[in-house]
Amino acid sequence: MGLPLRATKAARVRGLAAGAAVTLVLTSLGCQTETGRHPSGARPSAHTATATSATTSPGRSPSAVPPRGAAASAPPRTIPSVRDFTPASGPGWRPGSGSRVVADPRGPLGDEARMIAAELGLRTASGPARRGDLSLALAPGQSGGREAYTLTVRDGRARITGPADAGVFYGTRTVKQALRSGGRLPEGVIHDRPGRPQRGLNLDIARKFFTAGWIEARMRQMADLKLNQLALHFSDDQGFRIQSSSHPEIVSPQHLTKAQVRQIVALGQRLHITVIPEIDSPGHLGAVIKAHPQLQLRNAGGTTFQGSVDISKPAAARIVDQLMREYAPLFPGKWWHLGADEYLALTVKDPQASFPGLAAAAKRKYGPSARVQDLVTGWLNDRARLARQLGKQPKAWNDGFFTGGVVNPDKNIEVEYWTGRLKETARQPLEYLREGRKVVNLNDAYLYYVLGEPGGFTYPTGERIYDEWSPAVLRGSTPIADKSLTGPNRVLGARFAIWGDHPEAQTPAQVAQGIRLPLAALAQRVWDPGKPPLSWSEFTRLAERLGV
């Protein structure tokens, strides 16, 4: 089922034009050192080592020539900052005329080697590594998880190791950024790993269509920031944006073809970004209802409720399930987003009186005490069950989880917590955590970029995220006090979200510029759990220098 784990040869070379720019930077920058501080925020290791500077020899690669007055190195400046650095005295490493990227070209790190080699203007080789080279290798027993890596600079060469290819890839991102910011990798050892396992961007292409090229450009930006998830909200009232063979009648004129989606997914696999599909239901299905008006939810007086389907009708579940089955092979990643937010039948004062058809269906299915919310919860659980049958871990928005009914939401659905707005029927995030649920942070006060700024939303700034937000700040601006409930095994991470409520409010280029610094700030806060090491002005200057 799905796509191969590695991209095609054609995909491997796509988007690597940055290599020439990096090469230009490397020839124009010298080694950047600072004394008395660690500007990247890396904490010195308890086993800090002392090393002697290498001596020069005739014919040595430029990468091995120490700068005049070399002393113990400072950690590289990167976004996100590296978490642990053991400095040493020595020249560091930068690519010279004979430098290579060394890895087995047919092995599991072949893609990573080819990408960093192209970005640095180097050639690849199968080894063995020699002075001046950058080598990549797997170290299955290395600690820190599959996204961790160790970067060692010693004796005129650099080496990245990690338990899995994802960690080695992130090590190459550190190499790329360190060379851009300081001209060379510092002598010493970096041990680095993410603070949270889920880190990324949520993109609404249903209300505002974004081209495949625009999406791929954001993915390359995300990869350099060590972000690993792209969630695509492609179905809503305003549009359905991916080609469908099972229901072509619902697809909008502007849409991604399946070939384009495969290309996006293949790029994601190369960049270690999982693409997560979202078909939001039972609300936000206006594009489906337009083609199937018989599924429209109406109250007892015949009033329609935008985007909401009548879940008492089997045909409503059937079409959503058919779409899930169709798209599951297209998105081979781990997760499936079920939506489940803002079902309008539950926003009225008395759902039982307003929607007698739903109330009767609830009682038929779940017994005489069941209410409309139980029917809605059953819908969520049924879709989650199908997601698991398709090999996916289900996610859903927090306002699709209800308590006090005869049907309880599936305990194993990941809660995507977004709302603390007064008009919503949202429970506090602490309730979900106390129930033992795993939560992902999409706090709308900090992480929602809503086009046109409707309903009191304002465009978020990177500075607020950088200075005020953390994964424990799930609602409003106050972190949850009980740290035992907000560790990385409970609050799994965060995504920054773009919503196209007023699609004409900004051009795609304006959106790309508007999210640049907020995305960089988010990347810092989900990678390194500590206080950011740089001031905001220093951080923005670094982001500009790095081109992220």
MIMARLO-617381 format. One record per residue (C-alpha): x, y, z; residue in three letters. Coordinates in steps of 0.1 Angstrom, whole numbers. Example, Ala and Ser with C-alpha at 12.3 -4.5 7.8 and 13.67 -1.06 7.14 Angstrom:
2
+-------+-------+-------+-----+
:  east : north :    up : res :
+-------+-------+-------+-----+
:   123 :   -45 :    78 : ALA :
:   137 :   -11 :    71 : SER :
+-------+-------+-------+-----+
***
This chain:
548
+-------+-------+-------+-----+
:  east : north :    up : res :
+-------+-------+-------+-----+
:     0 :     0 :     0 : MET :
:    12 :    35 :    -8 : GLY :
:    45 :    49 :   -21 : LEU :
:    80 :    36 :   -18 : PRO :
:    99 :    49 :    12 : LEU :
:   125 :    67 :   -10 : ARG :
:   119 :    91 :   -38 : ALA :
:   126 :    86 :   -74 : THR :
:   159 :    97 :   -90 : LYS :
:   141 :   126 :  -106 : ALA :
:   126 :   137 :   -73 : ALA :
:   160 :   136 :   -56 : ARG :
:   175 :   164 :   -76 : VAL :
:   144 :   186 :   -75 : ARG :
:   147 :   219 :   -56 : GLY :
:   185 :   217 :   -49 : LEU :
:   194 :   250 :   -66 : ALA :
:   203 :   263 :   -31 : ALA :
:   237 :   246 :   -35 : GLY :
:   252 :   274 :   -55 : ALA :
:   240 :   300 :   -30 : ALA :
:   255 :   281 :    -1 : VAL :
:   288 :   277 :   -19 : THR :
:   289 :   315 :   -24 : LEU :
:   283 :   320 :    13 : VAL :
:   310 :   295 :    22 : LEU :
:   336 :   313 :     1 : THR :
:   327 :   347 :    15 : SER :
:   323 :   340 :    52 : LEU :
:   351 :   334 :    78 : GLY :
:   349 :   316 :   111 : CYS :
:   326 :   334 :   135 : GLN :
:   336 :   330 :   172 : THR :
:   324 :   346 :   204 : GLU :
:   338 :   344 :   239 : THR :
:   321 :   341 :   272 : GLY :
:   287 :   328 :   258 : ARG :
:   271 :   301 :   237 : HIS :
:   251 :   321 :   212 : PRO :
:   232 :   291 :   198 : SER :
:   219 :   282 :   232 : GLY :
:   237 :   248 :   233 : ALA :
:   245 :   238 :   269 : ARG :
:   281 :   227 :   274 : PRO :
:   283 :   190 :   281 : SER :
:   294 :   178 :   315 : ALA :
:   321 :   159 :   298 : HIS :
:   336 :   189 :   281 : THR :
:   369 :   178 :   264 : ALA :
:   400 :   197 :   257 : THR :
:   418 :   191 :   224 : ALA :
:   450 :   204 :   209 : THR :
:   450 :   222 :   176 : SER :
:   460 :   202 :   146 : ALA :
:   493 :   212 :   129 : THR :
:   494 :   223 :    94 : THR :
:   510 :   203 :    66 : SER :
:   517 :   209 :    29 : PRO :
:   488 :   203 :     6 : GLY :
:   462 :   203 :    33 : ARG :
:   426 :   211 :    23 : SER :
:   415 :   246 :    32 : PRO :
:   390 :   230 :    56 : SER :
:   419 :   219 :    78 : ALA :
:   437 :   252 :    82 : VAL :
:   430 :   267 :   116 : PRO :
:   421 :   304 :   119 : PRO :
:   448 :   326 :   135 : ARG :
:   445 :   325 :   172 : GLY :
:   422 :   294 :   174 : ALA :
:   408 :   287 :   208 : ALA :
:   380 :   265 :   222 : ALA :
:   351 :   267 :   199 : SER :
:   317 :   282 :   203 : ALA :
:   285 :   263 :   193 : PRO :
:   272 :   270 :   158 : PRO :
:   243 :   295 :   153 : ARG :
:   214 :   276 :   140 : THR :
:   175 :   276 :   141 : ILE :
:   166 :   257 :   161 : PRO :
:   196 :   260 :   183 : SER :
:   216 :   228 :   191 : VAL :
:   209 :   214 :   225 : ARG :
:   243 :   201 :   237 : ASP :
:   278 :   211 :   225 : PHE :
:   312 :   199 :   238 : THR :
:   337 :   224 :   225 : PRO :
:   373 :   217 :   216 : ALA :
:   403 :   236 :   204 : SER :
:   409 :   233 :   167 : GLY :
:   402 :   247 :   133 : PRO :
:   367 :   233 :   128 : GLY :
:   356 :   221 :    94 : TRP :
:   345 :   237 :    61 : ARG :
:   343 :   222 :    27 : PRO :
:   375 :   226 :     6 : GLY :
:   382 :   219 :   -30 : SER :
:   387 :   182 :   -24 : GLY :
:   360 :   176 :     2 : SER :
:   334 :   150 :    -3 : ARG :
:   302 :   137 :    13 : VAL :
:   309 :   101 :    22 : VAL :
:   281 :    75 :    25 : ALA :
:   270 :    44 :     8 : ASP :
:   251 :    58 :   -23 : PRO :
:   228 :    28 :   -24 : ARG :
:   224 :    26 :    13 : GLY :
:   197 :    41 :    36 : PRO :
:   215 :    74 :    38 : LEU :
:   220 :    78 :     0 : GLY :
:   193 :   105 :    -3 : ASP :
:   207 :   125 :    27 : GLU :
:   242 :   124 :    12 : ALA :
:   231 :   135 :   -22 : ARG :
:   210 :   164 :    -9 : MET :
:   237 :   179 :    14 : ILE :
:   263 :   174 :   -13 : ALA :
:   242 :   192 :   -39 : ALA :
:   235 :   220 :   -14 : GLU :
:   272 :   224 :    -6 : LEU :
:   285 :   220 :   -42 : GLY :
:   303 :   188 :   -33 : LEU :
:   305 :   153 :   -48 : ARG :
:   295 :   121 :   -30 : THR :
:   317 :    91 :   -24 : ALA :
:   314 :    57 :    -8 : SER :
:   344 :    61 :    14 : GLY :
:   365 :    56 :    33 : PRO :
:   364 :    91 :    47 : ALA :
:   395 :   112 :    46 : ARG :
:   406 :   146 :    59 : ARG :
:   383 :   173 :    45 : GLY :
:   353 :   150 :    42 : ASP :
:   318 :   151 :    57 : LEU :
:   307 :   115 :    64 : SER :
:   273 :   102 :    73 : LEU :
:   266 :    69 :    91 : ALA :
:   239 :    51 :   110 : LEU :
:   245 :    42 :   146 : ALA :
:   216 :    20 :   157 : PRO :
:   225 :    19 :   193 : GLY :
:   229 :    56 :   197 : GLN :
:   206 :    72 :   222 : SER :
:   180 :   100 :   218 : GLY :
:   155 :    84 :   194 : GLY :
:   153 :    82 :   157 : ARG :
:   155 :   120 :   152 : GLU :
:   186 :   125 :   173 : ALA :
:   221 :   129 :   159 : TYR :
:   257 :   134 :   169 : THR :
:   279 :   157 :   148 : LEU :
:   316 :   154 :   155 : THR :
:   342 :   177 :   141 : VAL :
:   378 :   165 :   147 : ARG :
:   411 :   162 :   127 : ASP :
:   399 :   182 :    98 : GLY :
:   368 :   162 :    91 : ARG :
:   331 :   161 :   101 : ALA :
:   310 :   131 :   109 : ARG :
:   272 :   128 :   115 : ILE :
:   258 :    97 :   131 : THR :
:   223 :    89 :   143 : GLY :
:   201 :    59 :   152 : PRO :
:   180 :    65 :   120 : ALA :
:   181 :    84 :    87 : ASP :
:   158 :   112 :   101 : ALA :
:   184 :   121 :   128 : GLY :
:   213 :   121 :   102 : VAL :
:   192 :   143 :    80 : PHE :
:   187 :   168 :   108 : TYR :
:   225 :   167 :   113 : GLY :
:   229 :   178 :    77 : THR :
:   206 :   207 :    83 : ARG :
:   228 :   218 :   112 : THR :
:   258 :   216 :    89 : VAL :
:   241 :   237 :    62 : LYS :
:   230 :   264 :    87 : GLN :
:   263 :   265 :   106 : ALA :
:   282 :   271 :    73 : LEU :
:   258 :   299 :    64 : ARG :
:   260 :   316 :    98 : SER :
:   296 :   312 :   106 : GLY :
:   315 :   299 :    76 : GLY :
:   326 :   266 :    93 : ARG :
:   316 :   239 :   117 : LEU :
:   332 :   245 :   151 : PRO :
:   356 :   219 :   165 : GLU :
:   338 :   197 :   190 : GLY :
:   308 :   174 :   194 : VAL :
:   271 :   182 :   191 : ILE :
:   245 :   159 :   206 : HIS :
:   211 :   171 :   194 : ASP :
:   175 :   158 :   195 : ARG :
:   140 :   173 :   194 : PRO :
:   120 :   182 :   225 : GLY :
:    87 :   171 :   210 : ARG :
:    80 :   144 :   184 : PRO :
:    54 :   163 :   164 : GLN :
:    64 :   197 :   149 : ARG :
:    49 :   213 :   118 : GLY :
:    25 :   233 :    97 : LEU :
:   -12 :   230 :    92 : ASN :
:   -23 :   243 :    58 : LEU :
:   -59 :   250 :    47 : ASP :
:   -60 :   245 :     9 : ILE :
:   -97 :   241 :     8 : ALA :
:  -107 :   277 :    13 : ARG :
:   -76 :   292 :    -3 : LYS :
:   -60 :   271 :   -29 : PHE :
:   -22 :   268 :   -29 : PHE :
:    -3 :   253 :   -58 : THR :
:    20 :   222 :   -55 : ALA :
:    50 :   244 :   -61 : GLY :
:    41 :   268 :   -32 : TRP :
:    35 :   238 :    -9 : ILE :
:    68 :   223 :   -18 : GLU :
:    87 :   255 :   -12 : ALA :
:    72 :   256 :    24 : ARG :
:    83 :   220 :    29 : MET :
:   119 :   228 :    21 : ARG :
:   117 :   258 :    45 : GLN :
:   102 :   234 :    71 : MET :
:   129 :   208 :    67 : ALA :
:   157 :   233 :    73 : ASP :
:   139 :   242 :   106 : LEU :
:   137 :   205 :   115 : LYS :
:    99 :   204 :   113 : LEU :
:    84 :   170 :   105 : ASN :
:    46 :   173 :    98 : GLN :
:    25 :   190 :    71 : LEU :
:   -12 :   186 :    76 : ALA :
:   -34 :   193 :    46 : LEU :
:   -70 :   205 :    53 : HIS :
:   -83 :   199 :    18 : PHE :
:  -121 :   196 :    23 : SER :
:  -144 :   223 :    36 : ASP :
:  -175 :   243 :    27 : ASP :
:  -156 :   264 :     0 : GLN :
:  -138 :   236 :   -18 : GLY :
:  -126 :   201 :   -22 : PHE :
:   -91 :   203 :   -35 : ARG :
:   -77 :   168 :   -44 : ILE :
:   -86 :   148 :   -75 : GLN :
:  -111 :   119 :   -67 : SER :
:  -120 :    89 :   -87 : SER :
:  -147 :    77 :   -63 : SER :
:  -165 :   111 :   -62 : HIS :
:  -153 :   133 :   -90 : PRO :
:  -185 :   154 :   -87 : GLU :
:  -173 :   170 :   -54 : ILE :
:  -139 :   182 :   -66 : VAL :
:  -133 :   219 :   -71 : SER :
:  -120 :   233 :  -105 : PRO :
:   -88 :   244 :   -87 : GLN :
:   -73 :   212 :   -71 : HIS :
:   -42 :   191 :   -68 : LEU :
:   -40 :   161 :   -90 : THR :
:   -31 :   128 :   -74 : LYS :
:     2 :   130 :   -93 : ALA :
:     9 :   163 :   -77 : GLN :
:     0 :   149 :   -42 : VAL :
:    24 :   119 :   -49 : ARG :
:    51 :   144 :   -57 : GLN :
:    44 :   163 :   -25 : ILE :
:    44 :   131 :    -5 : VAL :
:    77 :   119 :   -21 : ALA :
:    94 :   152 :   -13 : LEU :
:    81 :   149 :    22 : GLY :
:    97 :   115 :    25 : GLN :
:   130 :   129 :    13 : ARG :
:   127 :   157 :    38 : LEU :
:   114 :   135 :    66 : HIS :
:    81 :   154 :    67 : ILE :
:    49 :   133 :    71 : THR :
:    20 :   147 :    51 : VAL :
:   -13 :   143 :    70 : ILE :
:   -46 :   144 :    52 : PRO :
:   -77 :   159 :    68 : GLU :
:  -113 :   153 :    56 : ILE :
:  -132 :   173 :    82 : ASP :
:  -166 :   157 :    91 : SER :
:  -195 :   158 :   100 : PRO :
:  -192 :   196 :    97 : GLY :
:  -172 :   215 :    71 : HIS :
:  -185 :   193 :    43 : LEU :
:  -201 :   221 :    22 : GLY :
:  -183 :   210 :   -10 : ALA :
:  -197 :   175 :    -6 : VAL :
:  -232 :   188 :     2 : ILE :
:  -232 :   210 :   -29 : LYS :
:  -230 :   179 :   -51 : ALA :
:  -252 :   159 :   -27 : HIS :
:  -279 :   183 :   -13 : PRO :
:  -299 :   154 :     1 : GLN :
:  -272 :   151 :    28 : LEU :
:  -278 :   186 :    41 : GLN :
:  -286 :   189 :    78 : LEU :
:  -319 :   207 :    85 : ARG :
:  -336 :   215 :   117 : ASN :
:  -373 :   208 :   125 : ALA :
:  -383 :   240 :   108 : GLY :
:  -363 :   232 :    76 : GLY :
:  -335 :   256 :    82 : THR :
:  -302 :   245 :    68 : THR :
:  -269 :   245 :    87 : PHE :
:  -239 :   253 :    65 : GLN :
:  -214 :   225 :    60 : GLY :
:  -231 :   200 :    83 : SER :
:  -244 :   167 :    70 : VAL :
:  -273 :   148 :    84 : ASP :
:  -255 :   120 :   102 : ILE :
:  -288 :   100 :   107 : SER :
:  -285 :    92 :    69 : LYS :
:  -263 :    62 :    61 : PRO :
:  -253 :    79 :    28 : ALA :
:  -234 :   106 :    47 : ALA :
:  -211 :    81 :    64 : ALA :
:  -208 :    61 :    32 : ARG :
:  -194 :    89 :    11 : ILE :
:  -169 :   100 :    38 : VAL :
:  -157 :    64 :    43 : ASP :
:  -154 :    59 :     5 : GLN :
:  -132 :    90 :     4 : LEU :
:  -110 :    78 :    33 : MET :
:  -105 :    44 :    16 : ARG :
:   -96 :    61 :   -17 : GLU :
:   -71 :    85 :    -2 : TYR :
:   -54 :    62 :    24 : ALA :
:   -29 :    48 :    -2 : PRO :
:   -22 :    83 :   -14 : LEU :
:   -10 :    93 :    21 : PHE :
:    12 :    65 :    34 : PRO :
:    22 :    83 :    66 : GLY :
:    11 :    74 :   101 : LYS :
:   -18 :    98 :   108 : TRP :
:   -53 :   106 :    95 : TRP :
:   -71 :   137 :   107 : HIS :
:  -108 :   132 :   111 : LEU :
:  -117 :   169 :   118 : GLY :
:  -149 :   166 :   140 : ALA :
:  -150 :   203 :   149 : ASP :
:  -180 :   227 :   148 : GLU :
:  -208 :   204 :   140 : TYR :
:  -236 :   229 :   140 : LEU :
:  -263 :   206 :   154 : ALA :
:  -246 :   209 :   188 : LEU :
:  -243 :   247 :   188 : THR :
:  -281 :   253 :   194 : VAL :
:  -297 :   255 :   228 : LYS :
:  -316 :   222 :   226 : ASP :
:  -303 :   199 :   200 : PRO :
:  -329 :   172 :   208 : GLN :
:  -358 :   196 :   201 : ALA :
:  -342 :   213 :   171 : SER :
:  -331 :   180 :   154 : PHE :
:  -357 :   153 :   162 : PRO :
:  -344 :   131 :   134 : GLY :
:  -309 :   131 :   149 : LEU :
:  -323 :   125 :   184 : ALA :
:  -344 :    95 :   172 : ALA :
:  -314 :    80 :   154 : ALA :
:  -293 :    84 :   186 : ALA :
:  -319 :    64 :   206 : LYS :
:  -322 :    37 :   180 : ARG :
:  -284 :    32 :   179 : LYS :
:  -274 :    37 :   215 : TYR :
:  -305 :    33 :   236 : GLY :
:  -332 :    54 :   252 : PRO :
:  -308 :    77 :   272 : SER :
:  -288 :    86 :   241 : ALA :
:  -287 :   122 :   229 : ARG :
:  -276 :   140 :   197 : VAL :
:  -241 :   143 :   211 : GLN :
:  -239 :   105 :   214 : ASP :
:  -247 :   101 :   178 : LEU :
:  -220 :   127 :   169 : VAL :
:  -195 :   109 :   192 : THR :
:  -204 :    76 :   175 : GLY :
:  -197 :    91 :   142 : TRP :
:  -162 :   101 :   154 : LEU :
:  -155 :    67 :   168 : ASN :
:  -167 :    50 :   136 : ASP :
:  -144 :    71 :   115 : ARG :
:  -115 :    65 :   139 : ALA :
:  -121 :    27 :   137 : ARG :
:  -119 :    29 :    99 : LEU :
:   -87 :    50 :   101 : ALA :
:   -71 :    22 :   122 : ARG :
:   -83 :    -4 :    97 : GLN :
:   -65 :    16 :    70 : LEU :
:   -33 :    16 :    91 : GLY :
:   -36 :    52 :   105 : LYS :
:   -35 :    68 :   139 : GLN :
:   -66 :    91 :   141 : PRO :
:   -65 :   127 :   151 : LYS :
:   -95 :   151 :   158 : ALA :
:  -100 :   187 :   169 : TRP :
:  -107 :   191 :   206 : ASN :
:  -143 :   204 :   201 : ASP :
:  -153 :   170 :   187 : GLY :
:  -148 :   154 :   221 : PHE :
:  -178 :   154 :   245 : PHE :
:  -183 :   141 :   280 : THR :
:  -214 :   131 :   300 : GLY :
:  -230 :   109 :   273 : GLY :
:  -237 :    72 :   269 : VAL :
:  -210 :    71 :   242 : VAL :
:  -175 :    81 :   251 : ASN :
:  -149 :    93 :   225 : PRO :
:  -123 :    67 :   216 : ASP :
:   -94 :    71 :   241 : LYS :
:   -67 :    66 :   215 : ASN :
:   -76 :    95 :   192 : ILE :
:   -50 :   123 :   194 : GLU :
:   -66 :   156 :   205 : VAL :
:   -56 :   186 :   184 : GLU :
:   -63 :   214 :   208 : TYR :
:   -70 :   247 :   191 : TRP :
:   -98 :   267 :   207 : THR :
:  -102 :   287 :   238 : GLY :
:  -127 :   312 :   222 : ARG :
:  -157 :   320 :   243 : LEU :
:  -183 :   313 :   216 : LYS :
:  -171 :   277 :   214 : GLU :
:  -182 :   249 :   237 : THR :
:  -146 :   240 :   244 : ALA :
:  -134 :   223 :   275 : ARG :
:  -102 :   232 :   291 : GLN :
:   -71 :   213 :   279 : PRO :
:   -64 :   201 :   314 : LEU :
:   -95 :   179 :   312 : GLU :
:   -82 :   160 :   282 : TYR :
:   -48 :   155 :   298 : LEU :
:   -64 :   143 :   331 : ARG :
:   -84 :   118 :   310 : GLU :
:   -51 :   104 :   298 : GLY :
:   -54 :   116 :   263 : ARG :
:   -24 :   127 :   241 : LYS :
:   -26 :   163 :   229 : VAL :
:   -11 :   183 :   201 : VAL :
:    -9 :   221 :   206 : ASN :
:   -25 :   244 :   180 : LEU :
:   -33 :   272 :   204 : ASN :
:   -54 :   297 :   183 : ASP :
:   -41 :   327 :   204 : ALA :
:    -5 :   321 :   191 : TYR :
:    -5 :   296 :   163 : LEU :
:   -35 :   306 :   140 : TYR :
:   -28 :   326 :   109 : TYR :
:   -64 :   334 :    98 : VAL :
:   -66 :   353 :    65 : LEU :
:   -85 :   385 :    68 : GLY :
:   -84 :   384 :   106 : GLU :
:  -121 :   377 :   111 : PRO :
:  -138 :   372 :   145 : GLY :
:  -111 :   389 :   166 : GLY :
:   -82 :   369 :   151 : PHE :
:   -50 :   389 :   145 : THR :
:   -20 :   377 :   125 : TYR :
:     4 :   360 :   150 : PRO :
:    39 :   373 :   154 : THR :
:    70 :   352 :   158 : GLY :
:    81 :   374 :   187 : GLU :
:    51 :   364 :   208 : ARG :
:    56 :   328 :   201 : ILE :
:    93 :   331 :   208 : TYR :
:    89 :   351 :   241 : ASP :
:    56 :   339 :   255 : GLU :
:    45 :   305 :   241 : TRP :
:    56 :   270 :   249 : SER :
:    40 :   235 :   242 : PRO :
:    25 :   238 :   277 : ALA :
:     6 :   269 :   267 : VAL :
:   -24 :   251 :   252 : LEU :
:   -51 :   277 :   257 : ARG :
:   -48 :   315 :   262 : GLY :
:   -14 :   326 :   275 : SER :
:   -10 :   306 :   307 : THR :
:     9 :   273 :   307 : PRO :
:    -5 :   243 :   325 : ILE :
:    11 :   242 :   359 : ALA :
:    13 :   205 :   363 : ASP :
:    45 :   196 :   343 : LYS :
:    38 :   159 :   347 : SER :
:     9 :   164 :   323 : LEU :
:    27 :   185 :   297 : THR :
:    59 :   164 :   290 : GLY :
:    66 :   152 :   254 : PRO :
:    48 :   119 :   260 : ASN :
:    15 :   138 :   268 : ARG :
:    17 :   171 :   248 : VAL :
:    32 :   156 :   217 : LEU :
:    41 :   188 :   200 : GLY :
:    26 :   217 :   180 : ALA :
:    18 :   229 :   145 : ARG :
:    14 :   264 :   132 : PHE :
:   -19 :   268 :   112 : ALA :
:   -28 :   288 :    81 : ILE :
:   -66 :   292 :    76 : TRP :
:   -81 :   307 :    44 : GLY :
:  -113 :   322 :    59 : ASP :
:  -109 :   353 :    36 : HIS :
:   -87 :   339 :     8 : PRO :
:   -85 :   372 :   -11 : GLU :
:   -69 :   389 :    20 : ALA :
:   -34 :   379 :    11 : GLN :
:   -15 :   366 :   -19 : THR :
:     4 :   333 :   -15 : PRO :
:    36 :   354 :   -15 : ALA :
:    23 :   375 :    13 : GLN :
:    13 :   344 :    33 : VAL :
:    48 :   329 :    28 : ALA :
:    64 :   361 :    41 : GLN :
:    39 :   364 :    70 : GLY :
:    45 :   330 :    84 : ILE :
:    83 :   330 :    80 : ARG :
:    93 :   342 :   114 : LEU :
:    64 :   326 :   133 : PRO :
:    74 :   293 :   118 : LEU :
:   110 :   298 :   128 : ALA :
:   100 :   307 :   163 : ALA :
:    78 :   277 :   166 : LEU :
:   107 :   255 :   154 : ALA :
:   129 :   268 :   182 : GLN :
:   103 :   263 :   209 : ARG :
:    94 :   227 :   200 : VAL :
:   130 :   215 :   194 : TRP :
:   146 :   230 :   225 : ASP :
:   125 :   230 :   257 : PRO :
:   147 :   257 :   274 : GLY :
:   145 :   294 :   273 : LYS :
:   155 :   307 :   238 : PRO :
:   192 :   316 :   239 : PRO :
:   191 :   347 :   217 : LEU :
:   171 :   379 :   220 : SER :
:   144 :   384 :   195 : TRP :
:   164 :   409 :   175 : SER :
:   194 :   385 :   174 : GLU :
:   171 :   357 :   164 : PHE :
:   156 :   377 :   135 : THR :
:   190 :   387 :   122 : ARG :
:   201 :   350 :   123 : LEU :
:   169 :   339 :   105 : ALA :
:   177 :   365 :    78 : GLU :
:   213 :   353 :    75 : ARG :
:   202 :   317 :    73 : LEU :
:   174 :   323 :    48 : GLY :
:   148 :   305 :    68 : VAL :
+-------+-------+-------+-----+
***
